[in-house]
Amino acid sequence: MKLQRIYQRLAVTCLALIPLTALGQNDIRARDLGIPFGGSPGPLNSITDVAGVTVGHKTLIAGNGPLEVGVGPVRTGVTVIHPRGKVYDPVFAGWYALNGNGEMTGTTWIEESGFLEGPVVITNTHSVGVARDATIAWQYENNLFDPLPDDPEVFWSLPVVAETYDGDLNDINGFHVTKAHVIEALESATVGSVQEGAVGGGTGMICHQFKCGIGTASRVLDIFGQKYTLGVLVQANHGTREALTIAGVPVGAEITDLMPEFRPNDRSTGSIIVVVATDAPLLPHHLKRVARRVPIGISRVGGYGSNGSGDIFIAFSTANPGAATRTRSFAAKMLPNEEMSPLFLATAEATEEAIVNALVAAETMVGVNGNTVHELPHDRLVELMKKYNRSR
């Protein structure tokens, strides 16, 4: 047993040396396959097209064979989104749950205060606690907080940590995500292209009964002659095969094989976490309205908020820097309600594409007890797009 644990730790430590394609994800995206989507994407078609937003992953993959709790196999990780990079400057935010069989900590304070005061962290269901505690420690150690004016020693934090369940592929009760892993994800977050598929918090996730995980997309829009960007990142772990629809094509009805190979059972529903970022000047009530449009994009791909699903969404705006001042009034800029519709459409479009990107990027994975989840076959998807005259 002791040797097994040593080998397990070595496997996780050496993870950074493994090619990305060996981690259950690749660099092909939905548009590379000719899948048509509405709207105009940003340069990277990513949440990081919103200036200042950074994303980091820590991926944990180790071991094969029968489940041994505390040893493995391990198929899990952490994903982090910083609204303004690694600085303390809270952003206006709003959140919404379509179905609440899941967790996103810190949302009651967002509802009350209107601010997101740090990063959004996403992991597996049983690692929310360690991720929350690690985030608090990291914020404190890096002085990423604003003390009370009359007591500079006071520090408190209510981090936002969300989850989806990866126990069909991962030793979820082995608690393999550690404080060090969370801090590594927090520290490694960068601008630029975002890895998609079976990486970070999305490592062990399943979507519409295909391998899935992290996906992202963005839209650029014009309001009052001003260009704004809206980006979405999803951790997708939801949906049934028969409902899967891509660009209007009934993919799930056409690809009825390649179902998950689970013993003893096959769970076909789960959860989805969605993070929406924009540089448009929106206040918390606007951002709640944006978050409530996320389900439109999910439904385009066939998600419907099943009873067992935790469908929880958060939206934030990087406009109005410095708004969270404790010592003076602040004049915030905002768009009128009459100009919100383009943002609603962009949210639906980017959410839809982000989910499909997660499906396209992820590769077949074998997890605990030999449980196998197959990738969405690109060649068959392309043929279906042609069959239904939906190729771009």
C-alpha positions as CSV (number, residue, x, y, z in Angstrom):
1,M,0.0,0.0,0.0
2,K,2.8,2.4,0.9
3,L,4.6,1.8,-2.4
4,Q,1.3,2.3,-4.3
5,R,0.9,5.7,-2.7
6,I,4.5,6.7,-3.5
7,Y,3.9,5.7,-7.2
8,Q,0.7,7.6,-7.2
9,R,2.4,10.8,-6.0
10,L,5.2,10.4,-8.5
11,A,2.6,10.0,-11.3
12,V,0.9,13.2,-10.3
13,T,4.2,15.1,-9.9
14,C,5.3,14.1,-13.4
15,L,2.0,15.1,-15.0
16,A,3.5,18.3,-16.4
17,L,5.8,16.2,-18.6
18,I,2.9,14.5,-20.4
19,P,1.8,15.8,-23.8
20,L,-1.6,17.6,-23.7
21,T,-3.1,15.1,-26.1
22,A,-2.3,12.3,-23.6
23,L,-4.4,14.2,-21.0
24,G,-7.7,13.6,-22.8
25,Q,-7.8,16.8,-24.8
26,N,-6.6,18.2,-28.1
27,D,-6.3,21.5,-29.9
28,I,-9.1,21.0,-32.4
29,R,-12.1,23.3,-31.9
30,A,-15.7,23.1,-33.2
31,R,-15.1,25.8,-35.9
32,D,-12.2,23.7,-37.3
33,L,-14.7,21.1,-38.2
34,G,-16.9,23.5,-40.1
35,I,-19.6,23.7,-37.5
36,P,-21.6,27.0,-37.9
37,F,-22.3,29.3,-35.1
38,G,-24.0,32.7,-34.9
39,G,-22.2,35.9,-33.9
40,S,-18.7,37.3,-34.3
41,P,-16.0,35.7,-32.0
42,G,-13.1,37.6,-30.5
43,P,-9.5,36.9,-31.7
44,L,-9.1,33.8,-29.5
45,N,-12.8,32.9,-29.3
46,S,-12.2,32.6,-25.5
47,I,-13.2,34.2,-22.2
48,T,-9.6,35.6,-22.2
49,D,-10.7,37.9,-25.1
50,V,-12.1,40.1,-22.3
51,A,-9.1,42.2,-21.4
52,G,-7.7,41.4,-18.0
53,V,-9.3,38.0,-17.6
54,T,-6.8,35.1,-17.0
55,V,-7.4,31.4,-16.7
56,G,-5.3,28.7,-15.1
57,H,-5.6,24.9,-14.8
58,K,-4.1,22.2,-12.7
59,T,-4.8,18.7,-14.1
60,L,-4.3,15.5,-12.0
61,I,-4.2,12.2,-13.9
62,A,-2.6,9.1,-12.3
63,G,-3.2,5.4,-12.0
64,N,-5.3,2.8,-13.7
65,G,-7.4,-0.2,-12.8
66,P,-9.7,-0.9,-9.8
67,L,-10.8,1.9,-7.5
68,E,-8.8,2.1,-4.3
69,V,-10.0,5.0,-2.3
70,G,-7.2,7.3,-1.4
71,V,-4.9,5.8,-4.1
72,G,-6.8,6.2,-7.3
73,P,-7.2,6.1,-10.3
74,V,-7.1,10.0,-10.3
75,R,-8.9,12.0,-13.0
76,T,-9.6,15.4,-11.6
77,G,-8.2,19.0,-11.2
78,V,-8.9,22.7,-10.7
79,T,-9.7,25.5,-13.1
80,V,-9.4,29.2,-12.0
81,I,-10.7,32.4,-13.6
82,H,-9.3,35.7,-12.4
83,P,-11.6,38.7,-13.5
84,R,-8.7,41.2,-13.5
85,G,-5.7,39.0,-13.1
86,K,-3.9,38.5,-9.8
87,V,-5.0,41.9,-8.2
88,Y,-7.6,42.9,-5.7
89,D,-10.2,45.0,-7.5
90,P,-13.7,43.5,-7.1
91,V,-16.0,43.4,-10.1
92,F,-19.7,43.8,-10.3
93,A,-21.3,40.4,-10.6
94,G,-24.6,38.5,-10.6
95,W,-25.5,34.8,-10.5
96,Y,-28.3,32.4,-11.3
97,A,-29.1,28.7,-10.8
98,L,-31.3,26.9,-13.3
99,N,-31.3,23.8,-11.2
100,G,-29.7,23.7,-7.8
101,N,-28.4,20.2,-7.3
102,G,-24.8,21.6,-7.0
103,E,-22.7,24.1,-5.3
104,M,-21.2,27.6,-5.9
105,T,-19.9,29.1,-2.7
106,G,-20.0,32.8,-1.9
107,T,-23.0,33.6,-4.0
108,T,-25.2,34.8,-1.1
109,W,-22.7,37.7,-0.6
110,I,-22.6,38.4,-4.3
111,E,-26.4,38.6,-4.2
112,E,-26.2,41.0,-1.2
113,S,-23.2,43.1,-2.1
114,G,-23.2,43.0,-5.9
115,F,-19.4,42.3,-6.0
116,L,-17.2,39.3,-6.9
117,E,-14.2,39.9,-4.8
118,G,-11.7,37.4,-6.2
119,P,-11.3,34.5,-8.6
120,V,-13.8,31.9,-9.6
121,V,-12.5,28.4,-8.8
122,I,-14.0,25.2,-10.3
123,T,-13.2,21.7,-9.2
124,N,-15.0,18.4,-8.4
125,T,-17.8,18.0,-5.9
126,H,-15.8,16.8,-3.0
127,S,-13.0,19.2,-3.4
128,V,-15.0,22.4,-2.9
129,G,-13.8,22.7,0.7
130,V,-10.1,22.5,0.1
131,A,-10.4,24.8,-2.9
132,R,-12.2,27.4,-0.8
133,D,-9.7,27.2,2.0
134,A,-6.8,27.3,-0.3
135,T,-8.2,30.4,-2.1
136,I,-8.6,32.2,1.2
137,A,-5.0,31.4,2.3
138,W,-3.7,32.5,-1.1
139,Q,-5.5,35.8,-1.0
140,Y,-4.2,36.5,2.5
141,E,-0.7,35.5,1.8
142,N,-0.6,37.8,-1.3
143,N,-2.4,40.7,0.4
144,L,-5.3,40.5,-2.0
145,F,-7.9,42.1,0.2
146,D,-9.0,45.6,1.3
147,P,-8.9,45.8,5.1
148,L,-11.4,47.9,7.1
149,P,-10.4,51.5,7.3
150,D,-10.5,51.5,11.1
151,D,-8.8,48.1,11.5
152,P,-6.1,47.1,8.9
153,E,-5.7,43.7,10.5
154,V,-9.2,42.5,9.7
155,F,-9.3,40.0,6.8
156,W,-12.3,37.9,5.7
157,S,-13.1,36.3,2.4
158,L,-16.1,34.4,0.9
159,P,-14.5,32.9,-2.3
160,V,-16.5,31.6,-5.2
161,V,-15.9,27.9,-5.7
162,A,-18.1,25.8,-7.9
163,E,-18.2,22.0,-8.7
164,T,-19.4,19.2,-10.9
165,Y,-19.2,15.5,-10.1
166,D,-16.3,13.4,-11.6
167,G,-16.7,10.2,-9.5
168,D,-17.5,8.0,-12.5
169,L,-13.9,8.4,-13.6
170,N,-12.1,9.7,-10.6
171,D,-11.4,8.5,-7.0
172,I,-13.5,11.4,-5.8
173,N,-13.5,10.2,-2.2
174,G,-9.7,10.0,-2.2
175,F,-9.5,13.8,-1.9
176,H,-6.6,14.2,-4.3
177,V,-6.9,17.9,-4.9
178,T,-4.7,19.6,-2.4
179,K,-4.1,23.2,-1.3
180,A,-0.9,23.2,-3.3
181,H,-2.8,22.2,-6.5
182,V,-5.3,25.0,-6.0
183,I,-2.6,27.6,-5.5
184,E,-0.7,26.3,-8.5
185,A,-3.8,26.9,-10.6
186,L,-4.3,30.3,-9.1
187,E,-0.7,31.3,-9.8
188,S,-0.5,29.8,-13.3
189,A,-3.5,31.7,-14.7
190,T,-2.5,33.6,-17.8
191,V,-4.0,35.5,-20.7
192,G,-4.1,34.0,-24.2
193,S,-5.5,30.7,-25.4
194,V,-7.3,28.5,-22.9
195,Q,-6.8,24.7,-22.9
196,E,-10.1,22.9,-23.4
197,G,-11.4,19.4,-22.9
198,A,-10.3,17.1,-20.1
199,V,-8.1,19.6,-18.3
200,G,-8.3,21.3,-14.9
201,G,-11.6,21.0,-13.2
202,G,-13.0,19.4,-16.4
203,T,-10.6,16.4,-16.4
204,G,-13.1,13.8,-15.3
205,M,-16.3,15.3,-16.7
206,I,-18.9,13.8,-19.1
207,C,-21.3,15.7,-21.3
208,H,-24.2,14.2,-23.2
209,Q,-22.6,10.8,-22.4
210,F,-19.4,11.8,-24.4
211,K,-16.1,12.8,-22.8
212,C,-16.2,16.5,-22.1
213,G,-14.8,19.1,-19.7
214,I,-13.7,22.7,-20.1
215,G,-14.8,24.8,-23.1
216,T,-14.8,28.5,-23.9
217,A,-15.9,31.0,-26.6
218,S,-16.5,34.7,-27.0
219,R,-18.5,37.3,-29.0
220,V,-17.7,40.8,-30.0
221,L,-20.6,43.2,-30.3
222,D,-21.3,46.9,-31.0
223,I,-23.4,49.0,-28.7
224,F,-23.7,52.8,-29.2
225,G,-20.8,52.5,-31.7
226,Q,-18.6,51.0,-28.9
227,K,-17.0,47.5,-29.3
228,Y,-17.6,45.2,-26.3
229,T,-16.5,41.7,-25.7
230,L,-18.3,38.9,-23.9
231,G,-16.7,35.6,-23.1
232,V,-17.9,32.3,-21.6
233,L,-16.1,29.4,-19.9
234,V,-18.0,26.2,-19.1
235,Q,-17.3,23.1,-17.1
236,A,-19.7,20.8,-18.8
237,N,-20.8,17.5,-17.1
238,H,-24.5,17.3,-18.0
239,G,-27.0,16.0,-20.5
240,T,-28.4,12.9,-22.2
241,R,-27.2,11.4,-25.5
242,E,-30.6,11.4,-27.1
243,A,-31.0,15.2,-26.5
244,L,-27.6,16.2,-27.9
245,T,-28.0,18.7,-30.7
246,I,-25.2,20.6,-32.5
247,A,-25.9,23.5,-34.9
248,G,-29.5,22.2,-35.1
249,V,-28.3,18.6,-36.1
250,P,-29.7,15.8,-33.9
251,V,-26.3,14.3,-33.2
252,G,-27.4,12.2,-30.3
253,A,-30.1,10.6,-32.3
254,E,-27.6,9.8,-35.0
255,I,-24.7,8.6,-32.9
256,T,-26.3,6.1,-30.6
257,D,-23.2,3.9,-30.0
258,L,-20.1,4.9,-28.1
259,M,-22.0,5.1,-24.9
260,P,-20.1,5.2,-21.6
261,E,-18.9,1.8,-20.4
262,F,-19.6,1.9,-16.7
263,R,-19.8,-0.8,-14.1
264,P,-22.1,-1.1,-12.2
265,N,-24.3,1.7,-13.6
266,D,-24.4,4.5,-16.2
267,R,-25.3,8.0,-15.0
268,S,-26.5,10.1,-17.9
269,T,-27.1,13.4,-16.2
270,G,-25.0,15.8,-14.3
271,S,-24.1,19.4,-13.9
272,I,-22.7,22.5,-15.7
273,I,-20.9,25.5,-14.3
274,V,-20.8,28.6,-16.6
275,V,-18.7,31.7,-16.1
276,V,-19.6,34.8,-18.2
277,A,-17.2,37.8,-18.4
278,T,-17.7,41.0,-20.3
279,D,-16.1,44.4,-20.5
280,A,-19.5,46.1,-21.1
281,P,-20.4,48.4,-18.2
282,L,-23.0,46.5,-16.4
283,L,-24.3,46.7,-12.8
284,P,-25.2,43.6,-10.7
285,H,-28.8,43.6,-11.7
286,H,-27.8,43.6,-15.4
287,L,-25.3,40.8,-14.7
288,K,-28.0,38.6,-13.1
289,R,-30.1,39.2,-16.3
290,V,-27.1,38.0,-18.3
291,A,-26.6,34.9,-16.2
292,R,-30.2,34.0,-16.7
293,R,-29.7,33.8,-20.5
294,V,-27.0,31.1,-20.1
295,P,-29.7,28.3,-20.2
296,I,-30.7,29.4,-23.7
297,G,-27.3,28.4,-24.9
298,I,-27.3,25.2,-22.9
299,S,-30.7,24.3,-24.4
300,R,-29.4,24.7,-28.0
301,V,-27.1,21.8,-27.3
302,G,-29.8,19.7,-25.7
303,G,-29.4,20.5,-22.0
304,Y,-32.6,20.9,-20.0
305,G,-31.7,21.2,-16.3
306,S,-32.5,17.7,-15.1
307,N,-33.4,16.9,-11.5
308,G,-29.9,15.7,-10.8
309,S,-28.1,18.6,-12.4
310,G,-26.4,21.5,-10.8
311,D,-26.7,24.2,-13.4
312,I,-25.2,27.3,-11.8
313,F,-23.9,30.4,-13.6
314,I,-22.1,33.6,-12.7
315,A,-21.5,36.7,-14.8
316,F,-19.2,39.6,-14.1
317,S,-18.1,42.9,-15.7
318,T,-14.6,44.2,-15.8
319,A,-15.8,47.7,-16.4
320,N,-15.9,50.3,-13.5
321,P,-12.5,49.5,-11.9
322,G,-12.2,50.8,-8.4
323,A,-15.9,50.6,-7.7
324,A,-15.5,48.6,-4.5
325,T,-14.0,51.5,-2.6
326,R,-14.7,51.7,1.1
327,T,-13.9,55.3,1.7
328,R,-15.6,57.4,-1.0
329,S,-18.6,57.5,-3.3
330,F,-18.2,56.1,-6.8
331,A,-19.9,57.2,-10.1
332,A,-20.5,54.0,-12.0
333,K,-21.0,53.8,-15.8
334,M,-23.8,51.5,-17.1
335,L,-25.6,50.5,-20.2
336,P,-29.4,51.1,-20.3
337,N,-31.7,48.1,-20.2
338,E,-32.8,48.9,-23.8
339,E,-29.3,47.9,-25.0
340,M,-29.0,44.6,-23.1
341,S,-30.4,42.4,-25.9
342,P,-27.2,42.1,-27.9
343,L,-25.5,40.9,-24.7
344,F,-28.2,38.3,-24.1
345,L,-27.8,36.9,-27.6
346,A,-24.0,36.9,-27.2
347,T,-24.3,35.0,-24.0
348,A,-26.5,32.3,-25.6
349,E,-24.3,32.0,-28.6
350,A,-21.0,31.8,-26.7
351,T,-22.4,29.3,-24.2
352,E,-23.6,27.1,-27.0
353,E,-20.2,27.2,-28.7
354,A,-18.2,26.7,-25.5
355,I,-20.1,23.5,-24.7
356,V,-19.5,22.1,-28.2
357,N,-15.8,23.2,-28.0
358,A,-15.5,21.1,-24.8
359,L,-17.0,18.1,-26.5
360,V,-14.8,18.5,-29.6
361,A,-11.6,18.9,-27.5
362,A,-12.0,16.0,-25.1
363,E,-10.6,12.6,-26.0
364,T,-11.6,9.1,-24.8
365,M,-10.7,8.5,-21.2
366,V,-10.5,5.4,-19.0
367,G,-10.9,5.9,-15.3
368,V,-11.7,4.0,-12.1
369,N,-12.6,0.3,-12.5
370,G,-11.9,0.6,-16.2
371,N,-14.9,2.9,-16.7
372,T,-14.6,4.3,-20.2
373,V,-16.1,7.4,-21.7
374,H,-15.7,7.9,-25.5
375,E,-14.9,11.0,-27.3
376,L,-17.3,12.6,-29.8
377,P,-15.9,11.2,-33.2
378,H,-14.9,14.2,-35.3
379,D,-15.3,12.3,-38.7
380,R,-18.8,11.3,-37.9
381,L,-19.7,14.7,-36.7
382,V,-18.4,16.3,-39.9
383,E,-20.5,13.8,-42.0
384,L,-23.6,14.7,-40.0
385,M,-23.1,18.4,-40.6
386,K,-22.9,17.6,-44.3
387,K,-25.9,15.3,-44.2
388,Y,-28.1,18.1,-42.7
389,N,-26.5,20.9,-44.9
390,R,-25.1,22.6,-41.8
391,S,-21.4,22.7,-42.7
392,R,-19.8,26.2,-42.7
